[in-house]
Structures are given as structure tokens and as C-alpha cells.
Amino acid sequence: MPRTLFRNARFFTADDAAWADAVVVDGESFAFVGAEVDAPPADDTVDLGGRTVLPGFTDAHTHLLMMGEALGQVGLTDAGSLEEIQSRLSAARQSADGELRGRGWLFDAIPGGAPTAAMIDSVVSDIPVYLDANDYHSCWVNSAALIALGITRDTPDPIGGRIERDADGDATGMLYETAAQQHAWAHRDAVTTDAQRDAAVERVIEAYLASGVTGAVDMAFDGLALDALGRAAERGGLPLRIAAHWFVANTGDDEANLAQVAEAAQHAETATTGVSVIGIKLVLDGTIDACTAAMRAPYADGTNAAPIWPAERLLPVVAAADAAGLQVAMHAIGDEASTLALDAIEHAIAVNGARPRRHRIEHLEYAAPGTAERMARLGVTASMQPVHADPAIFANWAAQLGDDRADRAFAWPEYEDAGALLAFSTDAPTAPHEALANMYVAATRASALDPDVAAVHPQFALPLDRAIAHATRDAAASIGDGAWRGRIAVGQAADFAVLDTDPFTAGDVSLLTARVVQTVIAGRTAYEA
């Protein structure tokens, strides 16, 4: 490849020298970053017309197949009422073939926050309907879907999940946590064809490249995703840098749980085209919106939720993964869950001894005071998603807690101040995948979904340069890639995104309208508007 000079631009480097006006790319890496007058000779020159350039974003927590599938489903996040949801389902029924899938609905759009099959039946009753909630931790289905799934009054609740039932014991149409996974999602996996999965991969790659994303970390990886991404790589259609955490479910049996860890370790040792399995993913609790996150104190309605992984099941799995050199990523939204996650990591360190390791806790929407400092001491990454703090979806979150715990929601500066590594991501498709919208919420605590909604907790907003660094440099570092990518610096991989607007001069609100005009990965243009 020729040495190429990219000039006449504002390069935000996410490095010690924050800005440059020229770079030279030699092969797949940056050979020069600095002032154009100091640039070495190059074979080609690209004039970027004064545009702003950022390091390529790494979405450090996402779900690639689910996101690709979601992009082809009925979107319901901005449906503010049951009537609007029903209207969209009725319209989508006209072109549905066999069953209908939607995603992103919010609990506070439903009267009483209690969806039922009858609400869907009133507009679509002749085919099964599956609607994933915005947090993807529960699934709302109609009566035809309950029949298709074989769910009756005698169907037991799985470990860590619940089939909502009425006073007579009949299923109402809501599947929470592992009940959604083991019934609705297992059915989805069984009926989805390889061709449909391939189309989902194509959609997600196209969407990410157009958003300036150059790397992604899949946080619920399995054999189906491995095969689909492998097929994409064979077609030459997998330009993203992809790492993955193998999903490990709590079966209630230690031997079966440890067998899943061994399977992940085997995949990590096997060279796979296009994707690297680097760890395991454990879901310790649910979500605050559905009152399934494990909290130290009850919710406003007096209920609480136990962890999906109790300590006696969790500690052996984390210790085994740590011994195998796997990175452990634990979904922990409630303070009881994040405390449990850190207990498990401390146990693994005690069992396996001191050595370099970089485990992660995902989400941390409400963590007990002192959690950030404990994470910093243990070298644990705080993996958080600014778009989950969007004020347009915050009211129900706060209402479920009903007390001053809501005042410390998504407290990103605590992790910075403690010295913990803070990596930003989107958790798509539970939230929009667009990197610039994610940065808008991070820098303002205002809404990217509805600009008319006032900011919530603006004291937790971060300056734009720090927010972008958490989504580029630190996101790459969160999976051990920081030595070779994530910054615009000499020797780093030439991954970058060119914007049509400079948000540093035009203001944070410009992030809502700014667009990526070019995405470069390993020195090659992967996307151009």
C-alpha cells in the first residue's frame, strides 16, 4: 500500500497531544501524526477539506446479530402509547409472513406498565407476535405466540426468569429475563434461517460503518453468531474488528456451567476468521425498568429481585474463566449485583494468584457508593452506555426506585475520579447504535431521542473530548487492544472517522445532525457517504 498523507483537517487524537492537522498512513498504521509542515514525504495526498477526524469508535458492548435483526423489525421505542404501538402492529401485519416481531417498547407507554397478550390480540391475533422490550430483558407476546411456544399454566418458571400469570395462574403474555431467553429467543433461533442471519450481519456492518464504528465487542456470543460472522468473513464482508464474549447461562448445575466456560476457552484458542472470542459474559441480574435488577433495598412497590447467579454458582465459574485467561464480563445493573460481581473477581484473584487481568462490569446503572474505588483497586473496567441515560426513557427508571437512589443514576464521573477504566458503548439494540448520538448524551445528559426533553443529572455530563476518548481509546483498551488501536498516534492502527461537522466548535447539539462521511479501517476506506 502507498504512504498516504491526509491533510487539511482537525484530527482529535485521543492521545497526549490532543490535536493534529495531518497524518501519514503507511500500510495499516499511522506513520506520522502532527503538523503538516513536519510531515514526511508520501506517495499520495488526500485533502480532507478542513473536516474533523476522530479515532474509530469501538462499540465495547453490543449484540451484533440481535442488532441486525432489530434493524429489520417494527420499531417501537418512540411509540408513546399503547394505541400507537397497536397502530404500528396493525400496519405491519399487512406484510408479515408467518409471525411478527417488534422491538424497543417502553414500560411507561403501557397502561399501568403491565402489557398483556390481549392488548396485542385486539389488533393482531391470527399470527404469533413477539415484542422485545427496549432493554431486551423481557418479551411481550400475544396469545398465538403463547400457543406456538407451548406455554401453559403448567409451564414452570426457569431459573432467573418469570412467566407473568394472572390470578388464575394463566400466562398473561409477559416473559421476563430467562423466560424470554428460553422460550421466545430459543424459538427465534430455531426458526431463523442462515440466509436471514446473513442479512442481519450485512445490515449491522453497514450501519456501524456509516456511524464511524471500526470495532465492536459482542456481549452474548454463541455458535449461531460465530457461524454467521464466519460466513461473512468468507464472503469478504467483515471489515469491522470484532471481539466476543461467549454467553454462559446459569443452569443451576456447577458441572454444566463449567462446561460452558471450557467451551468458551476452546473457542478462544481456535483461530476463527473475522472474530476473536476473548471471554465470557454472565448476566447477574435484570433491569431497573422491569424491577428485575438485584438491589440492596427494595423497589418503590416493595418488591426486589434475587441475582440470576447466586454466589455459590457464580464464584466457581468466574474463577475457572479467570484461570483459563478469559476476560469475564458481568452484566450488573443493580447495586447488589455489582457488589456480587466484585466479590467473585476478588475470589478469583485469591484462588488464581496475582497476575495481569482486566475483567469488566457491564452497565452499573446504580452502584453502591465506593464501588468505583473498589473497581479501580481491582483493575476492573466500568463498561457503561450513555444512551441508557437518555432522559426520554429515564422517568420510568427513576419511578421504579422511588427514592434518592435515582440521584446517582449513571454516575460516570465517579469512575473517572476513582481512576477506573471507563469504556463507553451502546448495548445496541437495547439503545440506538449511532456513535455520535451516544456522545451527545454523554456530553450533555440531554436526550438524543427527544430533544424537547430536559436534561437529567447534567452534573454527570462529561466534556466532549473525554466522552469521545472513553468511546475510542478506552473502549479499545477495555479488551486489551489499547497498545495498538483506539488513538490517532504513530504506530496505532489507521482506524478513523471523518465528520461533516466539527462538534467541538459547532457545539454539542451538532452531534444530533452531524454525519460520518468516511470511515477508514486499517488504512482502507470501508465506508464513504
Buried (B, 14 or more C-beta within 10 A) or exposed (E): EEBBBBBBBBBBBBBEEEBBBBBBBBEBBBBBBBEBEEBEEBEEEBEBEEBBBBBBBBBBBBBBBBBBBBBEBBBBBEBBEBEBBBEBBEEBBEEBEEBBBBBBBBBBBBEEBEBBBEBBBBBBBEBBBBBBBBBBBBBBBBBBBBEBBEBEEEBEBBBBBBBBBEEEEBBBBBBBBBBBBBBBBEBBBEEBEEEBBBBBBBBBBBBBBBBBBBBBBBBBBBEEBBEBBBBBBEEEBBBBBBBBBBBBBBBEEEEEBBEBBEBBBEBBEEEBEBBBBBBBBBBBBBBBBBBBBBBEEBBEEEEBBEBBBBEEBBBBBBBBBBBBBBBBBBBBBBBBBBBBBBBBBBBBBEBBEEEEBBBBBBBBBBBBEEBBBBBBEBBBBBBBBBBBBBBBBBBBBBBBBEEEBBEBBBBBBBBBEBEBBBBBBBBBBBBBBBBBBBBBBBBBBBBBBEEEBEBBBEEBBBEBBBBBBBBBBBBBBBBBBBEEBBBBBBEBBBBBBBBBBBBBEBEBBBBBEBBBBBBBBBBEEBBEE
